[in-house]
Every structure is written in C-alpha cells, then in structure tokens.
Amino acid sequence: MNSEKVAMRVSRNSIIINVFLALFKIVAGVIGKSQAMISDAIHSLSDVFSTFIVMIGVKIGNKKADDGHPYGHERFEAISALVLAFILGYTGLTIGINSIKAIVSGSNDFVVPGVIALVAALVSILVKEIMYWYTIYYAKKIKSTALKADAWHHRSDALSSVGSLLGIAATYLGFSYGDVIASLLISFCIIKVAYDIFIDATNKIVDKACDEETLNEYKKTICDNDQVLNIDSIKSRIFGNRIYLDIEIAVLNTLSLEEAHRIAEDVHDSLENKYACIKHCMIHVNPLNKSN
C-alpha cells in the first residue's frame, strides 16, 4: 500500500466534503439567524486549511533520502501534526475564552434560530463523525501522525456542532446560557485532543524509544535465528512514523568473518521484511566463546 497516495486521497475527500459542509452551514446560519452555526461554518473552513497542511507534511515526509537528508524526511509529517495541534489548541482556547466572556458579561439577549439551523447542526455532527472514522482508519493503516491529527480535527468540528446543537436547542427552551456553557465544555475537549496530538508528534521528533512490547516482538524475531546466541543490546528510536534499530548480537567466536556477516544480514533482512515500520536496522556482531 502506497501510504502517500492513501493520505492524499483521504485528504482530497476531506477538503471536498468540508467545503460543501461549510457552505451549507453558512446558508443555514444566515437563513436560520444562528450566530453559533455561522461560527461552526468558519470552524469547518479551518479544517480545509488544516488538511492542506497535512498534504504538505505527507508529501515532504515521503520524499526519498538525499544528500542533505540522508535519513529521509519522515519528521516533516510529525511537524505538520504539531502545526495542527496548535491550530486545534487555538480553536479550543478561542471557543473557551468567548464562552467565558459571554458568561461574565451577563448578556442574556438572544434570538431563537430557525429549524434549519438545528437540521444543519445534526447533519454536521453526522458527517464529521463519519469523516473522523474514515480518516482515523487510514491513519492507523499507514501509521500517519499527520492524518491522525486531521482525523481528530474532524472530531473537534463534530464536537463544535454538538455545542451548536445544544445551544440552539437551549434557546428554544428559554435558556440563554445553554450554548455558552456547552461551548465551554467542548473547548476543554478540543484542548485535550490538541495536547494528545502535540505529545504524540513531539515523541516522534525527539527520538523516543519504542514501547517494551514492540521491542520484545523484535527480540523474538532476532532469536528465531538459532545462530544468534545472545542479544547484547537493542536500541530503538521513532523517526516520524518509521523506526530505526541499533542491535548488537553475539555469535560463536569460531565463525569466519563471512559467516558472521551472513548471520547479521539474515537478522537484518528478517526484521525489515517482517515489520514495514522499520526503516533501517544496524546489526553489530560480537564474538562469544561458548566455553566461558
């Protein structure tokens, strides 16, 4: 599976759907006289911008290694995820600050929106939740940090629409503060998502090691070669959405250099062929005297 083609296809579909959804929300907001729905439409348009960032990050991240970047460009995808995290964080903070201002001001003047605004909110929730599951499915399939961040941006838009729905519904019941309280709670959810994406992307930039369970899988594959007497050392680092390994194995000290080299190549090939996420592993061979 070509991860770049998959990410680009998913991103293009996201842009098309978001443009039509945003236009529908704007029309519904104007006709239904709902400020919440118009704000929600602007949030949907921000998703178009964020998806372009994803496409740029994936495009650069999938470039082949060159003289200036001998280890590849995968970290650019993590950087694009960081940008999305800041956009999400800013969105969440803006919603929260505006909600707090509305509560502190004590303003209770409101207009009851038209039914079309309620319909638009329901449609938005349904469409954005489908887009979340569609995007997160492929993000996990190709292990794309940027696509995963974009999926959560879709869900934040769905949450924003939930806030719009609650706020509009609250006006029908006569509660002028219903929408701002709902928006305040939603802002916390969006900020939490932004924080999680930020941590995940940062870990992929600062050479964080693989988890213990993953390393144990690699060790098992190495030990499948019966000429490997011991794993002296195994170090890992996550580079974007790929993994690098530095491994030291022990083999019998009576083996020739050619035989030891062949064992190292066998271990190298077995790891890289079995695990697509491993971009490269370096194998160092140590001699072991079995009599000691």
C-alpha positions as CSV (number, residue, x, y, z in Angstrom):
1,M,0.0,0.0,0.0
2,N,1.4,3.4,-1.0
3,S,1.0,5.5,2.1
4,E,1.4,8.8,0.3
5,K,-1.3,8.0,-2.2
6,V,-3.7,6.9,0.5
7,A,-3.1,10.0,2.6
8,M,-3.6,12.3,-0.4
9,R,-6.8,10.5,-1.4
10,V,-8.2,10.8,2.1
11,S,-7.2,14.4,2.3
12,R,-8.7,15.4,-1.0
13,N,-12.0,13.8,0.0
14,S,-11.9,15.7,3.3
15,I,-11.4,19.0,1.5
16,I,-14.3,18.4,-0.9
17,I,-16.7,17.4,1.9
18,N,-15.6,20.3,4.2
19,V,-16.1,22.9,1.5
20,F,-19.7,21.7,0.8
21,L,-20.4,21.3,4.5
22,A,-19.2,24.8,5.4
23,L,-21.3,26.4,2.6
24,F,-24.3,24.5,3.8
25,K,-23.7,25.7,7.4
26,I,-23.3,29.3,6.3
27,V,-26.6,29.3,4.4
28,A,-28.3,27.6,7.3
29,G,-26.8,30.1,9.7
30,V,-27.9,33.1,7.7
31,I,-31.4,31.8,6.9
32,G,-31.9,30.4,10.4
33,K,-30.3,33.6,12.1
34,S,-27.9,31.4,14.1
35,Q,-24.6,33.0,15.0
36,A,-23.5,29.7,16.5
37,M,-24.0,27.9,13.2
38,I,-22.1,30.6,11.3
39,S,-19.2,30.2,13.7
40,D,-19.4,26.5,13.2
41,A,-19.1,27.0,9.5
42,I,-15.9,29.0,9.9
43,H,-14.6,26.1,12.0
44,S,-15.3,23.8,9.1
45,L,-13.5,26.1,6.7
46,S,-10.4,25.9,9.1
47,D,-10.5,22.2,8.5
48,V,-9.8,22.8,4.8
49,F,-6.7,24.8,5.8
50,S,-5.5,22.1,8.2
51,T,-6.0,19.4,5.6
52,F,-3.7,21.3,3.2
53,I,-1.1,21.3,6.0
54,V,-1.5,17.5,6.2
55,M,-1.0,17.1,2.5
56,I,2.2,19.2,2.5
57,G,3.5,17.3,5.5
58,V,2.8,13.9,4.0
59,K,4.2,15.0,0.6
60,I,7.5,16.2,2.1
61,G,7.7,13.3,4.6
62,N,7.5,10.7,1.8
63,K,10.4,12.2,-0.2
64,K,13.3,9.9,-0.7
65,A,16.5,10.4,1.3
66,D,19.0,12.8,-0.3
67,D,22.5,14.3,0.4
68,G,21.0,16.9,2.7
69,H,18.7,14.5,4.5
70,P,20.4,11.1,4.4
71,Y,17.9,9.6,6.9
72,G,14.8,10.7,5.0
73,H,12.2,13.3,5.6
74,E,9.6,11.5,7.8
75,R,9.8,14.1,10.6
76,F,8.2,16.7,8.4
77,E,4.9,14.8,8.8
78,A,5.3,15.0,12.6
79,I,6.0,18.7,12.3
80,S,2.7,19.1,10.3
81,A,0.9,17.3,13.1
82,L,2.4,19.8,15.6
83,V,1.1,22.7,13.5
84,L,-2.4,21.0,13.6
85,A,-2.1,20.6,17.3
86,F,-1.5,24.4,17.7
87,I,-4.5,25.1,15.4
88,L,-6.7,22.8,17.4
89,G,-5.4,24.3,20.7
90,Y,-6.0,27.9,19.4
91,T,-9.5,26.8,18.3
92,G,-10.3,25.3,21.7
93,L,-8.9,28.4,23.6
94,T,-10.9,30.8,21.4
95,I,-14.1,28.9,22.0
96,G,-13.4,28.8,25.7
97,I,-12.5,32.5,26.1
98,N,-15.5,33.6,24.1
99,S,-17.7,31.4,26.3
100,I,-16.3,32.8,29.5
101,K,-16.7,36.4,28.2
102,A,-20.3,35.7,27.4
103,I,-20.9,34.4,30.9
104,V,-19.1,37.2,32.6
105,S,-20.8,39.9,30.5
106,G,-24.2,38.6,31.8
107,S,-25.8,39.3,28.4
108,N,-29.0,37.3,28.0
109,D,-30.3,38.8,24.8
110,F,-30.8,36.1,22.2
111,V,-32.8,35.3,19.1
112,V,-34.5,31.9,18.6
113,P,-32.8,30.4,15.5
114,G,-34.8,28.8,12.7
115,V,-35.3,25.0,12.4
116,I,-32.9,24.9,9.5
117,A,-30.0,25.7,12.0
118,L,-31.0,22.6,14.1
119,V,-31.0,20.5,10.9
120,A,-27.6,21.8,9.9
121,A,-26.1,21.0,13.3
122,L,-27.4,17.4,13.1
123,V,-26.1,16.9,9.6
124,S,-22.7,18.4,10.6
125,I,-22.4,16.0,13.6
126,L,-23.2,13.0,11.4
127,V,-20.9,14.0,8.5
128,K,-17.9,15.0,10.7
129,E,-18.1,11.9,12.8
130,I,-18.1,9.7,9.7
131,M,-15.2,11.7,8.4
132,Y,-13.4,11.1,11.7
133,W,-13.8,7.3,11.5
134,Y,-12.9,7.3,7.8
135,T,-9.7,9.3,8.4
136,I,-8.6,7.6,11.6
137,Y,-9.0,4.2,9.9
138,Y,-6.5,5.1,7.2
139,A,-4.2,7.0,9.6
140,K,-3.8,3.8,11.6
141,K,-3.4,1.7,8.5
142,I,-0.5,3.7,7.1
143,K,0.7,4.9,10.6
144,S,0.4,8.6,9.7
145,T,0.7,11.1,12.5
146,A,-0.5,14.0,10.4
147,L,-3.5,12.1,9.1
148,K,-4.4,11.1,12.7
149,A,-4.2,14.7,13.8
150,D,-6.5,15.7,10.9
151,A,-9.0,13.0,12.0
152,W,-9.1,14.5,15.4
153,H,-9.7,17.9,13.8
154,H,-12.8,16.4,12.2
155,R,-14.0,15.2,15.6
156,S,-13.4,18.6,17.1
157,D,-15.6,20.0,14.4
158,A,-18.2,17.4,15.3
159,L,-18.0,18.5,19.0
160,S,-18.3,22.1,17.9
161,S,-21.5,21.2,16.1
162,V,-22.7,19.4,19.2
163,G,-22.2,22.7,21.0
164,S,-24.2,24.5,18.3
165,L,-27.0,21.9,18.5
166,L,-27.2,22.2,22.3
167,G,-27.0,26.0,22.2
168,I,-29.7,26.3,19.6
169,A,-31.9,23.7,21.4
170,A,-31.4,25.7,24.7
171,T,-32.8,28.9,23.1
172,Y,-36.0,27.0,22.3
173,L,-36.3,26.1,26.0
174,G,-35.5,29.7,27.0
175,F,-32.0,29.1,28.4
176,S,-29.8,31.9,27.1
177,Y,-26.7,30.5,28.7
178,G,-27.1,26.9,27.4
179,D,-24.9,27.4,24.3
180,V,-22.0,29.2,26.1
181,I,-21.9,26.5,28.8
182,A,-21.9,23.7,26.2
183,S,-19.2,25.6,24.2
184,L,-17.0,25.9,27.3
185,L,-17.1,22.2,28.0
186,I,-16.4,21.5,24.3
187,S,-13.4,23.8,24.4
188,F,-11.8,21.6,27.1
189,C,-12.4,18.5,24.9
190,I,-10.7,20.2,21.9
191,I,-7.7,21.4,24.0
192,K,-7.3,17.9,25.4
193,V,-7.2,16.4,21.9
194,A,-4.6,19.1,20.8
195,Y,-2.5,18.2,23.8
196,D,-2.5,14.5,23.0
197,I,-1.6,15.2,19.3
198,F,1.2,17.5,20.5
199,I,2.7,14.9,22.8
200,D,2.5,12.1,20.1
201,A,4.1,14.3,17.4
202,T,6.8,15.5,19.8
203,N,7.8,12.0,20.8
204,K,8.3,11.2,17.1
205,I,10.6,14.2,16.7
206,V,12.8,13.7,19.8
207,D,13.9,10.0,19.1
208,K,11.6,8.4,21.7
209,A,12.2,4.7,22.0
210,C,9.6,2.0,21.1
211,D,7.5,0.6,23.8
212,E,8.6,-2.6,25.6
213,E,6.0,-4.8,23.9
214,T,7.2,-3.8,20.4
215,L,10.9,-4.4,21.4
216,N,10.0,-7.9,22.7
217,E,8.5,-8.7,19.3
218,Y,11.7,-7.6,17.6
219,K,13.8,-9.7,20.0
220,K,11.7,-12.8,19.3
221,T,12.3,-12.4,15.6
222,I,16.1,-12.0,16.1
223,C,16.2,-15.1,18.3
224,D,14.4,-17.1,15.6
225,N,17.8,-17.3,14.1
226,D,19.4,-20.2,16.0
227,Q,22.9,-18.9,15.3
228,V,22.3,-15.8,17.4
229,L,23.5,-16.8,20.9
230,N,22.5,-13.6,22.6
231,I,21.1,-10.1,22.1
232,D,23.7,-7.9,23.8
233,S,22.0,-4.6,23.1
234,I,19.0,-3.3,21.2
235,K,18.2,0.4,20.9
236,S,15.3,1.9,19.0
237,R,14.2,5.4,18.0
238,I,11.0,6.6,16.4
239,F,11.7,8.8,13.4
240,G,8.5,10.3,12.2
241,N,6.3,7.3,11.5
242,R,9.2,4.9,11.0
243,I,11.6,3.1,13.3
244,Y,15.4,2.8,13.4
245,L,17.1,0.0,15.3
246,D,20.7,-0.4,16.5
247,I,21.3,-4.0,17.6
248,E,24.3,-6.0,18.9
249,I,24.1,-9.8,18.7
250,A,26.6,-12.4,19.9
251,V,27.6,-15.3,17.7
252,L,30.1,-18.1,18.1
253,N,33.7,-16.7,18.1
254,T,35.0,-19.6,15.9
255,L,32.9,-18.5,12.9
256,S,34.6,-16.9,10.0
257,L,34.1,-13.2,9.2
258,E,32.0,-14.2,6.2
259,E,29.7,-16.5,8.2
260,A,29.2,-13.8,10.9
261,H,28.4,-11.3,8.2
262,R,25.8,-13.6,6.7
263,I,24.1,-14.1,10.1
264,A,24.0,-10.3,10.6
265,E,22.4,-9.9,7.1
266,D,19.9,-12.6,7.8
267,V,18.8,-10.9,11.0
268,H,18.7,-7.5,9.2
269,D,16.5,-8.8,6.4
270,S,14.2,-10.8,8.6
271,L,13.4,-7.7,10.7
272,E,13.0,-5.2,7.8
273,N,10.9,-7.7,5.7
274,K,8.6,-8.7,8.6
275,Y,8.0,-5.2,10.0
276,A,7.1,-2.5,7.4
277,C,7.5,0.2,10.1
278,I,11.2,-0.5,10.4
279,K,13.1,1.8,8.0
280,H,16.6,0.6,8.8
281,C,18.4,-1.6,11.4
282,M,22.1,-1.7,12.0
283,I,23.5,-5.0,13.2
284,H,26.8,-5.3,15.1
285,V,28.2,-8.7,15.7
286,N,30.1,-9.6,18.9
287,P,32.1,-12.8,19.3
288,L,31.1,-15.2,22.1
289,N,33.2,-18.0,23.5
290,K,30.8,-20.8,24.4
291,S,33.3,-22.4,26.7
292,N,33.3,-19.4,29.1
